[in-house]
């Protein structure tokens, strides 16, 4: 299996190329543990905000800290491979911290986007992006879809 993850250093170099080409870079982040239609519509909507979509992907240890010892269901490399295979996603970079602030501060995307359960005021890195002249926004979720809901549904299935 090929490594779908990009390094931050590689993306910084590529970011400079995209900037010279006048490309609008969008950044979002998350766990993306079990992909579902909600993720797909979210990623399509995020990509529509610019030309390049970079996903910051929580590594396995950060997901365990956020969601508990039973998560993630899929390992980092598997999640990265699935995301990278999706048409809207141009690059995937992992982070091990509890927030993607370092990635955001380093990449300085033109657009920072999160799901509708956030407000611009509580999006990590919003102040950094706005100070650099970028835009911060949210995207509504597709009702009825979540990885946690899928896991609960699977857990209740009879053998």
N, C-alpha and C positions, 0 to 999 in steps of 0.2 A: 504494500500500500504506500503510495507516494505521500510525502509530507505536504499537506495543504496549507499549513501555517506559514505566514511570512514573518520575518523578523522585523522589529521596530526600526532597526537601522536601514534595512532594505526599503521599507515603506517610506521612511523619511527621504531617501534618495528619489524614490518614485514620485513622492509628493511634489518635489521640486520640478520634476518633468511635467507632471499634470498641471502645476501652477503656470509654468511657461506656456503650456498649450491652452491656457484659459479654461481648464476644466474645473467644474464646481465639485468639491469633495464633500461627501456626506459621511458622517460617522454615527454609528449606533453600537450598542453593546448589550450583552445578555448571556444567559446560560445556554439557550437553544438545545435543551437536553433531549426532548422528544419532539421532533418537528411535526407540525400539524398545520391545517389550513390557516389558522390565525397567524402563525409565523410567516407563511407565504405571502398573505395579503399585506402584512406589516412591512416585509422586506420590499415588496413591489412598490408600496406607497413611499417608503423611505428613498428608494432609488429614483423615484419620480421627482424628488426634490433637488436632484443634481445629476452629474454625469458619472461619478465614481462612488460606489458604496463600499466603505470599509466597516467590517464588523469586529469589534473588540469582544473576544470570547473568554468568559471566565474559565480559568483552569480548574481541574478537578478539586484541588484543595480549597479554592475559594468558594466553589459551589457547596462543598461539605460544610464550610463555615456559615454560609447563607441559608442552606436548605436542610441541613442535617446529614447524619452519617450514611443514610440510605441513598443519597444522591451523590454524583450524577448516575443516571442509568447508563448512559453512553459515555465512553472515555473521550478525553479531549481530542485526540487525533480523529476519532470517528465523527464527532460533532463537527470538527473543522472540515473534514472531507465532504460531509453532507451539505454544509453551508456553501462551500466553494463550488459545488456542483450546481447550485441554483443560479439561474440566469441573472437575477438582480445583483448578486454579490460579486464584487470585483476582487476583494482581498479580505483575508481573515488573519487577525493577529491575537495571540493569547495574552492574558494578563493574570498575574497571581495575587495582586493586591485585592483588597475588598472593594475598591472602586477603580474605574478606568481613568482617574484624574491624570496620572502620569502619561498615558497614551494620548489623551486629549490635549494636554499641555504641550506635548512634543509634536504631534501631528498638526495641530491647529486647523481642524476642518472648517470649511466654509459654512457647513450646516451640521448642527448637533441635534439628533432626534431621539426621543424615547416614546414609550407607549403612553396611552391616555390616562394611566393610573398615576402619572407624574404631572406636576405643574412646572412651568419654566423655572420658578423660584427654587424648586428642590431637585433639579437635575444637576448631578455632579459635573462640574466643568463648564456650566453655563456662563459663569462670570468670565472665565478665561476666553471662551469663544467670542462672547460679545465684546470684550475688551480689544480683541484682535479684529473686530469688524465683522464677525460672523453672525449667523442667525441660529436661534435655538427654538425648537418647536416640538409639539407632541402629535402623535397619530393615534386615532381611536382604534381600539381593539375590535376584532371580529367577535361578536357575541357568542358565548358558548364554548370557547376553546381555551384550554390551558394545559400545560404539561402536568400540573398537579392533578387536574381533573382526570386526565387520561390515566395517570398512575392509579388513582383511586378506583377508576372503572376496571382496570386490569386486575387489581387486587381483589375485587369482589366476584370475579368470574369463578364459577365452580369448576373443579378439575374434571 
